[in-house]
Amino acid sequence: MYDTTRERLIHLHHCRGIGWKSIARLLHADPSLASIFHLSLQQLQRLLPIPQKHFTAFFHDLHCHKLKRMIKTYEEQNIHIVTIKDDGYPEWLKHIYDPPWVLYAKGNVALLKRKKIISVVGTRTPTRQGIAAMHIVLPPLIQNGWIVVSGLAKGIDAEAHRLCLRHHGETIAVIAGGLYYMYPPENESLFRQLATTQLIISEYPPFVRPQTWHFPMRNRIISGLSLGTLVVQAKERSGSLITAHFALQQGREVFAIPGDITTKEALGTNRLIQQGAKLILSSEDIEEEFRHLFT
C-alpha cells in the first residue's frame, strides 16, 4: 500500500477516532507501521483500547485509499507535510514529551530548521503599556536574527507577528485548527500574509475545524519550538500561562515582563516572576541567557 513509514504515518494521522496516544501505541507495536494495515479487526481492537464508535471510524479510514489524492491536493495548495521521521522536522520540538507526529505547513518551511527561536505570548486584550513594552523588547531580538513563534490570536500574538513583518524579521504562527480555517476571522489578512511570506503550521490536517480543546494542546507546540517563552501580559487565568507551564515542563526558559500590580492584564506575568520566571526589562535580558549557544 505504502512504501515508506512516513506515508503510513501520514495515513494514520488522517484517520478519525485516534489521537496522539493511539499513534504512539501503533508505533511502539511496529515502528515501521507496515504490519498495522494487515492486522485483523480483533487484533487492532486488542492493540487500541478506544471506544467502539471511535474504533469503527478508525478501522474504516485505515482501509480507505484516498490519501494519495489528498496529498496531491495539498501540494497544489502549497501545503507542506513534515513528519517526525523527516529531516525537516524542528529540532527543539522533537525533544518534548509529546511532539506532534505530523505538521502541516504553509509558507517558508525552512524556518522549522532554525534554532534561534523565541516564543512570544500574551493576553488578547493588552494595555497600551503592554504593547509599548513589546515594542521595546522585541525589535532588537528580531534584528538580531531571532525567529518569533506565536499563536496568531488577537492581542499580543498578532502584534508579535506584525512586529516581525515591520522589522523585516521572520515569524512562525502555530494555529489550533487546520490550515483551511483562518481563526480568528479578524486576523484573516495577517494569516494570508504570514502564509505567503512567513510560516503557518498546524498539527491537524487542513480540513479539521478548530475545537476548544485544540488551543491548550497547540500551546505545547508554541513553547516546544523555541528555546524560551516570553510572556508579555497575562491575566491570572490565561492560555499564555498554559504555554509558560508547558515551557517549564519541556525544560525551556520562561521570561515575563513585569506590569502594574493594579492592572489585571499583568497579574499573571507578575505571578510568573514571583514563581521564578526571569524578569525582562530589555532584549539583552533574554539574549544573555542563550549567548553561549550562538557565540
QUIFEN-V549704 format. One record per helix or strand. SS is the DSSP state (a for helix, b for strand). FROM is the first residue (numbers start at 1). TO is the last residue. If there is no record, write none. Layout:
SS FROM TO
SS FROM TO
This chain:
a 5 13
a 20 29
a 35 38
a 41 47
a 52 62
a 67 76
b 79 83
a 91 94
b 102 107
a 109 113
b 117 121
a 128 143
b 147 150
a 156 166
b 171 174
a 185 197
b 199 202
a 212 224
b 228 231
a 239 249
b 253 256
a 264 274
b 278 279
a 283 293
